[in-house]
Amino acid sequence: MSLHPGNLLGAPRAEADRVMLERAFVETKDFLALAETDDFNFVVGRRGTGKSALFGRLTARILSRGDSLLCTLSPEEHEAVDLNGLLARYGTDYVTLRRIAKLLWRAELLFRVLASRHAHYKGSKLDCDFLISYSKKIEEEFGPLAQITRTMILRRYEKDTIDPRNLPARIAADYHLDRVETTLSETLAKNAVKAVVLCDRLDEGWLPDSISTAALGGLANAAASFIDKRSPIQVVLFIRDNMFRALSHIDSDFSRNIEGNTLRLSWSKESLFHFVAERLRVALNITDTENDTKVWNRFAQRELRERDGFETCLQSTLYRPRDILVLLNAAYRVAGQDQRDSIIPLDIETSAHQISNDRLRDLLKEYDEVLPGLRLFVDLFRARSARGRYGDLLALLGDALGACDFSTRASADFSLLETPSAIFDALYGVGFIGIKDPVGTSYQFCHDGAPTSGVLDPARETVVHPCYWKALGSSEVSLPESIVIEVNDEYDAKGTLTADFRAKRLGTVVSDLGLIPLGVDGQTDFENWVFRAIKLLFPGQLSNIQVKPNADAVQRRDVVATNSASSGFWKRIHDDYRSRQVVFEMKNFEDMGPDEFRQASTYLTGEYGTFGILVTRSRGEGLSPVERGWVKEIYDTQSKLIMLIPATMLARALGKIRSPKKKTYADEMLSKRMDTFIRSYLSLRHQRTKRTG
């Protein structure tokens, strides 16, 4: 065969290669379930599992039928960002925002169906006086029905002062949605016409937060409402797996509205083999060869021949169509450089190395905001055996925990996860590491953020996913033939998103403060809580953070950290107060007196500079008259500043950094508090004197 200059098997993304998709589309059982039944309204899959290809083929199939109206909805990223920004004005309560989003989506979906009815050959029969006059009125307000979006509708309420809880009812009433839906459904049913709305690209602009998920939840609930009413309007959503997981954990109506109507996309070795063979038939122009293995052997030589050779290639993928296309296209280009028209193991090896680097880079980038410590965890596996035992791996992670100096922002996740088993769960939840089945030879991998279930035996075997081996310089060459890599994509309602997992752990740290009793009984727990909070809030700015580093000395400081900041609050402390070593004293009671201030001031010498912090259990953020007096007294007589910080302020900062957008909140909080101390507590106060005469 002659050499093909580009992607022999077609572009990895369905949107970029319509011709190959049309000629080599594999009508899987998932496709047939969508095309021939009304059983599913939610199509769920990871990136690269073929959602867009399925969307495109299903669109063509429905258009070819005469019994259905078809509407397609593919929101752009800016639309999602715009909607989320508008929803944020109504607060952060998930249920309230979801109800608003549901009515907005419901209106848009009905407008799309109204707009498409004239494209059907029965278009004239799908009209009635009400729908005609209604459509005209809406178009006078917004423009063409097919171009009206949920954001356009919500903007109409921007200047209104309205309780967010009342907004859904207002939207429904203003646009007569109940009457429109009832009339439209009756008209469709009377003429034996079904309306199908396919929604794709819903991940554009989506973030794992309550607002983005509420917007998605509103659409999901709108789609489910048509099911509940047995409406001839069917809405099918193509959703990425992590978005679906977010809904399952945040949305209390998930199991009732969504779970039973879901089709989860999955690919077996056999289905991927057939998928590749179909594309090779088109690419090599051998459509008369029916046997998939013979087709593969025209393309693959030496140890890559037969199904076993194909499975060797799969070990460098995540068992997704996109992965195998990228690998085989790249290998074919390498073969072409040697003027060969078939691939050999060296071609796969060369391509897999580059792809492995790309895969690892993508993994780290995907979780950079919600799990920045992942990069540090992954680095522990460089130039090591990819396989090992769970107990040995916990020891490796434990050593890294003990050696962490918190010199980078990412190192905060060592304190957040806190235990080796929690770090392992994070690595398992992002698909980096797998666990061997208790029975058999297969390794189970998870790519949806779900932690391991139960306590694992220390002798249980683990393995880093083979697609990362080459990037990490793993000492493994290949897996034994008896070992199988399996991707576990089955939905587990107990699983958690990595982002949600991180937020929950931070929430637990915050709530733990309230469980610590005041006084001597809770002093140790309080010191440990503050120690952990400091590591979570200030990594990269404060390093080598230690609790009671000089426990045997006369002056025993509670927590000391090296000030290594190059900007922000802590740089200000270094420049203005010469504090290379920062002292935190923890006092597990509410009011500070002379003894506490005198003790703290004695610590501030040499490298410790003239600045120290007292962390207290004060209920308020202001200082008592006694505390103000002593702050000013020590500053005036010794030129030392002792800042009091209630632990509740640290807790609030921990709550804020659950959102990646708020990662600088703690620094900004302390800067403002410093300004308060300088401008208020340290300023001279003059007593007014009465005028005489």
N, C-alpha and C positions, 0 to 999 in steps of 0.2 A: 504494500500500500504506500501511497505517497505521503510525505510528511505534511502535517497540518500546522500552519504557522501560529495559531492562537490556542484557545481552550478547546481541545479536541472534544471533550465530553460536554461542552456547553458551559455557560457562566454559572458560578456557584449560586447566584441570586436569581430567582425566577423572573424578577422584574426586568433583568438585563438580557434575557435570552428567550423571547417568546417563541421563536421558530423551533428551537430544540424542545421546548416544553410541549408544544403542540404535537410534534412528531414522535416524541419518546415518553410521553406522560404514562405513568404506571397507574392504572385504575385499581388502587388498593382497596381493601375492605373498608377502610375509613372513608374513602371517596364514595364508594357505593352506598354506604350507610347514610351519607349526607345527600346524595343525589336521588336516592330511591325511597327515603323515609322522611318523616317529619319528627323523628325522635329526639333530635339534638339541636340545641340552640347555642351551645358553647363548645368551641373547638379549641383545645388547649395543647400547647406544645412548646418545647424549648426553642431557642434560636436555632435556625438551620434545619428544623425538622420538616419543613415543607408547607408551612401554613400559607404562604403567599402563592405557592404553586397550586395548592388545593383551592384557594380562593379564586384564582384565575380560571382554572378548569371548571369549577362549579358554576362560575358566572356564565361561561360559554354553554354549559349543559342546560341551565335554566332558560337562557335566551332561546335555545333551540326548541323548547317546549311551547306549546300554545296555551297552556292553562295557567300561566303565572305572569304577574308583573314582577319586574326585577328592579331593585334600587341598590346601588352600591355606595358605601360610605367609607372613605379613607381619609381621616382627619390629618392635617399637617401639624407639625410640631408647634408652630406658632399659635395655632388654634387652641391646642391643649394648654399651653402656657398662659394664653389670654384668659381662658375659662378659669383656670386655677387661681389666677390673680384676682378675678372678680369674685369668685367664691370665698376667697380668704377674707374679704371685707365683711363677711357674715359670720366670722368666728372660725373655730377649729373643731367644733363638735361634729363628729362623724355622722351621726344619725340625721342631724339637721341639714348638713350639707348634702348628704345623699338624697334626702327628700326633695331638696331644691333641684339637684341635678337630674333626678328622675323625671320631674315635670318638664324640665328644659329639653331633655332627650326625647321624651314622649311627644312633645310638640314638633320637634324637628323630624322625627320619624314619620309622623302623620303627614307633615307637609311634603316630605319626599314621596310618600305613596300617592298623595293627591297629585303631585306634579307628574308622576309617571303613568297615571291612568290613561292619558290620551295616547300614549305610545302603543297601547295594546289594541289588537284588532277589534276588540269589543269596547273600545274607548267610549263611544257614544252611549252605550248602555250603562256605563259606570258613572254617569252623571245624574244629578237631580238638581232641582232648583236651589236647595239649600247649599249643596257643595259648590255649585257654580257661583252663587252670590258670596259665599264665604271665601272662596279662593280669590275672587276679585278684590274683596276687602283687605285680605292679608297682603296681597301683592301691592296694593296701593300704599300699605304701611311699610313694607320691607323690600319690595322688589320681587323678582321671580321666585316661586315657591321652592324650586330645586336649589336655590342658593342661600336660603335662610338657614342660619346656624343657631345653636343653643346660646352662643355668646351674644349674637345680635339681640336675641330675646331678652337675655339678662340685663343687657345694657339699658333697656327701656326702664329698668327699675333703679338705675344707679343713683338718681337724685331723690328718690322717695325715702322717707323715714318710715321704715316698716320693720316689725319684729320678724327676724329670719324664720321663726317657726310658722308664721302666717303666710310667707311668700309662696309656698307651693300651691295653697288654695287660691291665692290671688292669681297666679299664672293660669291655673286650670279654669278659673271663672272668666278671666279677661279674654281668653282665646277659645272658650267653649269646647274644651278638649273632650269632655265626655260625650257631648252630642256629635262632634265630628267623628270620633272613633266609632260610636254606635251606628251612625248613618253610613259611614264608609264600609264598615264590616258587613252590614246588612246588604249593601249594594254589591259588594264582592261575592258574598255567599249566594245571593239570588242569581248571579250570572256565572256561578261555578268557576270563579277566578280566585286564585290565591296570590297574595302579595308577599314577596320575599325580599328582605332587606339584609344584605351582607355587609358586615362592618369589619374592616381590616385596618392594619397600621395603628392599632389602639395603644401601642407602646410608645408612640411618638410623644415626647414631652412628659411621659409619666415618671414619677418619682415614688419611692416607697414611703410616702407620708400620708397622713389622714386626708389631706385635701385632694391630692391626685387620686387616691384610692376611692374617695367619696364620689368623685366625678365618674370613675369607672363603675362603682357600685350603683350609681344612679342609672347608668345605661343598662347594666345587668338586670336591675329590678324592673326597668321599663320593658325590657325584652320578656322577662318572666311574667309580667302582668298580661301580656297578650296570650300567653299560654293558659293562664288561669281562666281567662274569659273565653277560651276555645275560639279565639279569633282567627279569621282567615289570613291574618297578617302574621308572618313568621319572621323573627329577627334572629340572625345567626352571627355570633361574635367570635372572631378569631383572636384568641388571647394568649399572650406569652405566659409561660408557666409561673414565673415569679410574681406576676400580677395576679394570677389566679390564687396563688398562695396567700397574697396579701388580703384578698377578699375573704378567704376562708377564715382568717384570724381576726379580722376587724369587723366583718359584717355579721351581725347576729342572725340575719335571715338567710345566711348562705345555704344551709342544708335544705331549707324549705324551698327556696326560689331557684337555686342554681345547681346544686350537686347532682340531682337525678337526671339532668338534661345535658350532661357533659360527655363529649367525645375526646378522649386523650390520645394524641398521636404517638405512635411508637413504631420503631423499626427493628426488625430482627435481622440476624445475619443473612437469612434466606431472602428477605424482602430487599435488603440493600444489594445483594448479589444480582437479583433480577433487575433492580433499578439501574445498576451500572451496565448490565448486559443490554438492556433496551437502548441506552444511549450509545453504546458501542455499535449496535446494529445500524443506527442512523449515521454515526460518524464514519464508520468503515464501509458503509453501503453493502452490508451483508444481511439484509432483511430476510433473505430466504433461509437462513440458518436458525432453526428453532431452539436448539439446545444451548442453554445459557453457558454451560461450561466450555463448549466448543468456541462460542463467541469470545469468552474471556481469554482462552488460550491463543487466539489470534493476536491478542494485545499484550499478554504477559508471557514471559519466558523464564526458563530455568526454575528456581525454587518457587517462583510466583505462580506457576501453572496450577490448574485445578482449584477446587474450592478452598483447600487448605492454604494455598498461596494467597487467595483473596482475603482469607481471615487473618493472615499475617499483616496485610495492609491495614485491616480494620483496627489492629492494636495501636496504631498511631492516630486514631480518631476517637471521637466521643459518640460513635454510632449514630451519626446524623448524616443525611444525604449531602449537606453542604461540605462536611469534613472530607468525605471520601472523594467528592468531585475536586476539591482543592488539591488534595494529595495526588490523585492520578493525573490531573492536568499538569501539575508541576513536574511530576516524574516523567511525563511524556516530553515536556520541554527539555528536560535534562538529557533524555535519550536522543532528542533531535540534535543536540549539540554534538553528539557523536555520530550523527547521520544514521541513527537506528530508528525503525518504525515500530518497535515494541519495547516494553520496559523490562528491566532486570532488577534484582534486589538492590544493586548499588544506586539506581535511580531513585528508588523509594527511600533508601537511607539518606541520600543527599537532600531530597525534598522534605523528608520528615524532620530533619534537623532544623531547617529554616522554619517550618511550620510549627515545630515544637516551641521554638523561641517566640513565635507569634502568638501561640496559644497561651503560653505562660504570661506574656505581656498583656494579652487581653484579659486574662483572669485577674491579674493584679490591678489593672485599670478599672475593671468592672466593680471591684470591691474597695477601691481606693478611699471612697468617702465613708462607707458604712463599716469597713473593717480595715483601717489603714495598717494595722499590725500584721496583716496577712503577708506582706512582703518580708517582714522579719522572720515570721514562722517558716515560710517557704525556704528562705536562705539556709535554714538549719539542715536541709536535705541535700544541699549541693555536694557533689563528689562523694556521695554515700551510696550504699546499697538501697535500691528502691523497696526491697522487701525486708520485713522484720517482724518482730513480735510486739504486740500491744504494750506489754510491760516495759520492754526496752525503749519503746518510743516515748512512753510517759517519763522515763528517766531522762531521756534527751531533752524533752520539753521542760522538765523540772529544773535541770541544770541551767537552761537558758533563762528561766524565770529568775533564778537566784543570781545570775550574772548580769541581768538587765540594769543599766545605769540611767535609763529614762532620758537619754540625751537627744532623742528625736520625738516628734509628735506621735509617730506610729507606735512607739514603745508603750504608750498609755494602754494599749490593748492587752499588754502583759498583766497590768493591774486590773483591768476590767474583767478579763476572763479568769485571772487569779489562780487557777489550778491547771495542771497538765491535762486533765481529762476534758476540761472546758475548751482548751486550745485544740485538742484532738477533735472534739465535736465540731468546732469551727472549720477545721481542715476537711473533715468528712462532709460537712454540709455544703461546701462549695465544689465538691467533686474532685478535690486534689488527692485525697487518699481513700482507699477502699478497704473493706474488711472481708476476710475469707469466710465463706459459708461454713457453718459448723459441720454440715454434711456435704460431701462432694469436693470439687476442686475450683469452684467459681469464686470470683471476688465481686462483691456487691459495691457499686458506687452510687452516690446520691448527688444530684445536681440542683437541688431545690431548697437548700438551707435547713433541711430536717436533721436534727441531731441523731446520734446513735440511740438505739432503744435498749434501756436496761444497762446493767453493769457488765462489762466485757471481761472475759478471762484473760489474765496477763499473757497467757500462752497463745492467744488468738493471733493468727497471722494477718498482717496488713501489707499493703503495697501502694506506692505512689502510682497514680494513673500513668500508663505507658506513654501517653501523648506528651508528658512533661519530662520524660527521662533524658532525652537528648539535650534539652535546654539546661537541665540541672547537672549534666555530666555524670549521670548515674553509672555505677559500676556494673549494672545489669546489662546484659547483651540482648537477651530476649526472654520471654516467658516460656517455660516448658510447654510442650504441646498439650499436655493434659490440663493446663490451667486456662480458664476462660474468664474474660473480662465481661461483666454484665453491667449495663446501666440500669439502675433502679429508678424508674419514673412513675411508679404506681403512687397514686395519691394517698397520702396519709393525713388524716385530719389533725393529727397531733404534731405534725411538722411545723417548723417556724421558718420564716424568712430570716436570712442573715441580718438584714437591717432591723427587723422586728426583734430578733434575738438580742442584738446589741442594745436596743432601746429598753428592752425588759430588764436586762442586767443592770443598766444604769438606774432604771426605776427602782430596782431592788436595793441598790446602794443608798439611794435617797431615802427610801422608807425605813432602812435599817437604823437611821439616826434616831427616829422616834421611839425605837425599842430600847435604847440605851438609858438606864436610870441615871438621874442626876447624882452628883456626889462621889464619894470614895468608891462605892460599890461598882459604879460604871466607868471609873477613870481609865482602866486598861482598855476596855472596849472603845471608849471615846478616842483615846490616843490612836488606836488601830484604825478607827474610822477616818479620822482626819489624815492620817498617814496615807491611806488609800486614796482619799479625795485629792490630796496634793499630787499624787502620781498620775491621777486621771486628768486633772485640770491643767497642769503646767509642764508636761513633758516637752523636751526640746528647749525650754526656757530655764527650767531648773533640772539639774542632773545629779547623779549620785545621791539620790534622796535616801536618807537613812533615819531610822527611829532609834533614839537614845544611843548615838554613836560613841559617846564617852561615858557609858553607864558607871564606870568605876571611878570617874573623876569627882572632884569636889563640886564642880559646877556641871550638873547633868542636864543638858539641853534635850527637850523631847524629840524634835525633828530638826535635822539640819540638811540643807540642800546647797549644792554649788550653783551659783548664779552664772549661767552661761548665755544669757539672753543677748541678742544683738539688736533688739528693738522692743518697743512697748513698755509696759509697766515695770518689768523687772530690770530692763536696761536703765530706766529712770532711777531705780533704787540703787543700782551699782554706781551710776554716775554721781548722784546727789548725796548718797550716804556711805559710799565706799564699801558696800556689803557684798563681798565676793562669796561669803558663806552666809546663807539666810537662816535665821532661827525662827522656828515656830514653837511656841509654848501652848500646851493644851490644858485648859482649866474647865473641868466638868461641872461648873456651877454658873449661876447667872451674873452676879455682880462682882466686879473686881475692886480690891481695896489696896491700901499702901503696900502690903507685903508682896502682892503679885507684881506690882509695878517695879518695886525695888529689886525683886529677884530677876525680872526680865532685863532690867537695865544693867545688872552686873555681867550678863552674858555678852554685852555689846562692846567688845574690844578687838583690836587687831583686825584679822580677816573678816570678822563678823560685822565690822563697820558700826554705824550708829542707827541701825534700823532693825526692829524686831516686831514679831506678830504674836498677839495673844488671841488664841481661838477660844471662844467662850460659848456658854449655852444660853446667852441672853435671848429673851423672847423678841426684843425689838432691835432695830439696827442703830438707833441713836445711843448716845452715852448718857449715863447718869451724871448729875452735878459733881459727884465725887470723882468719877472716872475722868471727866473733862479736866478737873483741877489737876489731877496727877499726870495726865498726858502733857498738859502745859507746863507743870512744875518741872518734870524731867527734861522736857525740851529746852526750857529756859535756863536751867542750871547745869545740864550736862550735854546739851546739844544732841540729844538722842530722841528719836521718834519711835514711840511704841504704838502700833496700830492695833485696835481691837476689831476682830472680825467674828460676828456670831456664826456658829456652825450652820445656821439656817441659810445664810448667804451662800456658803459653799454648796449646800444641798440644792439651792435654786440654780446655781451655775451648772451643777451636774445634770439637773433636769433639762436645762437649755441645750447642752451639747448632745442631747439625743438627736437633735437635728444637725446634720453636717454644716448647714448654713450658719450655725451659731457657735462654731468652734472657737471663736475669739471672744466669746461672751465674758468668760472669767477675767481675762486681761482687761477688758473695758470696764468691768464692774469694779475691779480694784483701782483702776485709774480714777474713776469717779469718786470712790471712797477716799482716796488720797487727797483729792481736791477738797473734799468736805473737811478733812482734818486740817489742811493748810489754811483754808479760807475761813473756817468757823472755829474749830477747837483751839487752834494755835494763835488766833488773832487777839490783839489787845482789846480789852473791853473797858470802856470808860464809864464811870458812874455819873449820871446826870446830877447837877447841883441846882438847887433852887435859886432863882434870881432874887435879889433883895432890892428894895427901893423902887 
